[in-house]
Amino acid sequence: MPSSISPLNLKKNENIGILCVIVAGCLWGLGGIIGQYALQYKHINTEWMIVIRMGLPGVLILLFSFQRYGREVFAPFQSKNEAFRLIVLAVAGMWISQLTFYKAIQYSNAATATILQYLYPAIIAIFLTIQLKKYPSFYMIVSIFLSIIGAFLLVTNGNFSEIILPPNAIFYGLVSALTSAIYTLYSIPLLQKHNTIIIAGWSMFLGAIIANFFHPFWQLQGNLDFEAWAAILFIVFIGGMAGFILFLVGIKKIGGAKGSVLSTVEPLATVLFSVLLLKINFTLADWIGAGCIIMMIILLSINKPS
């Protein structure tokens, strides 16, 4: 009998993949909302939360990877260059990206922080255009224009003479976008040779170790009652690990291109959850700005620089 998969099963598989990516985006968005609740309402220290946010998933992912892949888990450390790249990735890509993202939430809100962070595809596109010494395509120009308009509307609320967002929120949001771009680009050589889960696990674990020097995990700060701990556990296991696993399952079924487009559900979900759950007042300018950045992500996902 031929070992072929029927079109019906292929379609079902694709639908499951699409659902996984969409649910992952919603969980990430909800994780940002819960993070805002923990930071602004329970006064949890941002630096401490980042250590937990990276450390626990990092340990669990590495344990799972060791159980499944054995000594392959340590393969990135067999080369000095790869080990150095992994450490830089953990610091500049994982730790600083996570820290600045949650700092942006602390000084503004989850929706604004997420949308600013999602400027990173435009940063990547500009970098690759310069590196490859190519003229920007029509889609590239439109995407960059959309990102500038979107960021401008979010920062100024459409008022040319006034910046609405706190300077700290703008700074941390843009640094978060920059470090997310660094993580994406700098991880490519490692991901070409090693398993994605292993690299992600080491990035989180090493990032947590370095972050722990600045704020040890045993120095608890904030109103750590039952609700606060529930929020932290949600951020770590549901908004973090579950979202990550579902996204990997999804892109394995539908491919990276569709996965990248569907991942735009995260900023959209964050905005909707912010309005519905935290009663954040999103103006017309905010909605248009968010829409511009989401359109930018979709355009760049469909028309990636080669």
N, C-alpha and C positions, 0 to 999 in steps of 0.2 A: 504493500500500500504506500502511496506517496506521502511523505512526511511534510505536508503543506498545511498552513494555517488558513482556515476559511476567511473570506472577506468579513463575515459577520463577527468572527472572533477578533479579527484585526481592529474592526470598528469598536468593539466592546473594550478591547485593550487600550485603544486611543482615548476613549471616553473616560476610562478609569484614570489614565494619566493626566488628562485635562482636569478632572475633579481633584486629583492629588495636588496639582500645582495651585489651583484656585484655593483649596482649603489651606495649603501651606501659606499662601499670601495673606489670607484672612487671619491665620494664627499669628503670623509675624506682626500684622497690623494690630491685633488685639494685645499682643505682647508689649507693643509700644504704649498702648493706652494704659495697661496695667502698670507699666514702668512709670508713666506720668503720675498715676495714683500713688505709687510707693514713694516717689521722690517728693511730690508736692503736698500730699496729704498725710503721709506717714513719716516724712522727713528722713527717709533712709539716705545714708551717705552714698553718693554716686560712685566714688572710688571703691568702696567696700562692695557694693552691689555688682560692679564689673568683675571683681575677683571671683565672686560666687557664680556669676553669669557665664564666665568662661571656664572656671576650674572644674565644676561638677560635670558639665557635659563633656569637657575634654577628657577627664578621667574615664568616664563611662564609655565614650567612643573608642578610646585606646584599648580598654579592656575587651570590648566587643571585637575590635579589630584583631587583637592578639588571639582571641579565641577562634576567630574565623580564618585569619591569614598567617598566624604563627609569627615567626621571626621576621617576616616581611615588614612588620610594623617598624622595625629599626633600620630598614634599608636606607632612608634618607640621611642617616648619620654615617654611612659607610664612605661618603665623600665629604671632604672638608668644605668644598664649594657649596654643595647642596645643604650641608648642615648650617653653614653661615647664612645661606639664602632663607632657610626655614626660620632661623632666629630673627632675621630682619623682617620676614613676613609676619611673625608672631608679634613683633613690637610695632612696626609701622603700619602693618595691615590690619591685624586683629585687635590688639590692645587699644591703640590710639583711635582706631575707627569706632570701636564700641564705646570708649570713654567719651569721645567728642559727640557721638550721637546722643548718648544719655544726658550729657551736659547741655546739649541743645534743647532736649526735652525739658530739663530742669529750668532753663531760662525762658522757654516759650511754651510749647505743647507738642504732643506726639505727632500730630498731623503736620505741623510746620517743619519739625525736625526731619521727618521721613521724606517729605517732598524736597527739602534742601539736599538731603543725602542722595536722593535719586537724580541729582545733577551729574553724578559720576559717569554715566554713559557718554555724556557730552564731552567731559574731560578726556575720557579714553579716546573718543573719536578724534578730537583735536590733536592729542598726542600722537596717535597713529598716522594721521595725515602729515604731520611735521616729520615724523621719523621716516615714513615711506617716501617723503618728498613728492607728494601728489597734490594736485589741485583739488580742493574740496568739491565733492559732487553737489548736485542740486539738493539732494536729500540732506546732505551734511549741513549745507548753508541754512536750509529751512529748520533743521533740528536745533542748530546753535541759536538761531534767531528765536525759536520757541522757548529754549531754555533761558535766554536772557530776559525775554518778556515775562515768562512765568516767575522767575526769581524776582524781577523788579516789582511785579504786582504783589507778590507775597511780602516783600520787604517794606513796600511803601503803601500798600492798600490802594494803589492807583493814584495816590497823591504825589505829584512830582516834587513838591517842596518839603516833604516830611518823611522820615524813616519811622515806621510804626514799630517794627521789631526791635527788641533790645540788642545793642551791639554784640553782647556776649552770645546771644542766640544765633546771630548771623555768622559770627566768627566760628563758633563750634560746628554749626551746620555745614559751612563751606569746607572746613577742615575734615569733617566726616566724609563729605563727598570726595575730597582729594585722596584721603587714605583708603577709601573703598576702591577708588580707581587704582591705587598702588597695589592693593591686595589682589585685585583681578588680574592686573598685568604681570606683577612680580611672581605670582603663583604659577603662571603658565608652564615654565620649564619643569617645575616639580610635578605638576599634574600630568604632564606628558610622559613621565617615567613612573609615577607612583599612584596608588589608589587615592581617589578624592577624599574618602572618609578618613584615611590615615593622615593625610596632610591637614585636613580640617581639625582632627583630634589633636595633633601636635601643636598646631597654631593656637588653639584654645588653651591647651595645657601650659605651653611655654609662656603665652601671653599672661596667663593667670599668675604664674610664678613671678614674673617680672613685676606685674601690678601689685603683687603681695608685698614687695619691698617698700612700696609707697604707702600702702594702707593694708596692714596685715588683716587676714580674714577673722582673727579672733578679737579684733577691736570693733565690737558692734556699736553702731550709732543709729539713733532714730527711735521711733515709737514701735518697737518690735513686738506687737501684740499678735493675736491669732490671724487677723486680717492681713497684717504686713507679711507674715510668714507665708500665708496662702498666696499672696501676690508674688512674692519672690519665687516660690516653687512653680507657680504658673509661668513666670518669665523664663525660668531655667528649663523646665521640662516640656511644657506645652508650647509656649511661644518660641522657645529655642530649639530643643532637640526634636520634638515631634514635627515642627515645621520644616526643619532641615531634612529629616528623613523622608517626609512626604514629598518634598521638592525633588530630592534625588530619585525617588521612585517614579515620580511624574515625568521628569526629563528623560529617564531611561526608556519610558514607554512612548513618548511623543517627540523626543529630540530636543536639542538645545535651543533651536530657533523659535519653535512654538512656545517652549518653556519660558524663554526670555520675554516674549510678548505677553504671555499670561501672567508673568510675575508682576506686571503693572497693577495687578489687583491689590498689592500691598499698600501703596500710597492711597489708592481710592478707598480701600477698606478702613485705613487709619483715619481718613477724613470723616467717613460716615460714622465710625465708632465714636470719634471725638464729638461729633454733633449730637449723636443719639445718647451716648452714655455719660459724657462729661459736660454736655451742654455748651461746648465751645461755639462761640459766635463766628461763623464763617460768612464773610461778606461776599457780594457778587465778584469783587476783584479777586478775592482769595480763591473762589471756585474757578474763575477763568485762569488764574495763575497755575493752579493745580492741574487743570485740564491741559494747559500748554505743555507742562513738564511731562505729563503722562503721554501726550501725543509725541513728544520728542523721544521718549523711551521706545515707543512702538515703532517709529520711523527708523531709529538706529538699530533696533532689533531685526527689522525686516531687511534693511539695507546696510549690513555690517561692512566696514572697510576690509578689503581682502588683504 
